[in-house]
């Protein structure tokens, strides 16, 4: 091999390495871009999930308050029913006494 041929081979090898290095850099750049996009979409999904959790938490709190209100109302209705039962029983007793007299 002549000196000129040897220089040409070295030049081709260096060009190949430069092209390979550029390709490697482009591939790395693409991986970084995809990673950034993935991170961005995951952050957005996390923010949406956190907002949904907050909304559901508020709804749950409102539901618990409503249940407590309904339980108080139910207790009041039970007391009213009991009082009405006592009054009806008294009236029936009085009617029985009037019927005997």
Secondary structure, 3 states (H helix, E strand, C coil): CCHHHHHHHHHHHHHHHHHHHHHHHHHHHHHHHHHHHHHHHHHHHHHHHHHHHHHHHHHHHHHHHHHHHHHHHHHHHHHHHHHHHHHHHHHHHHHHHHHHC
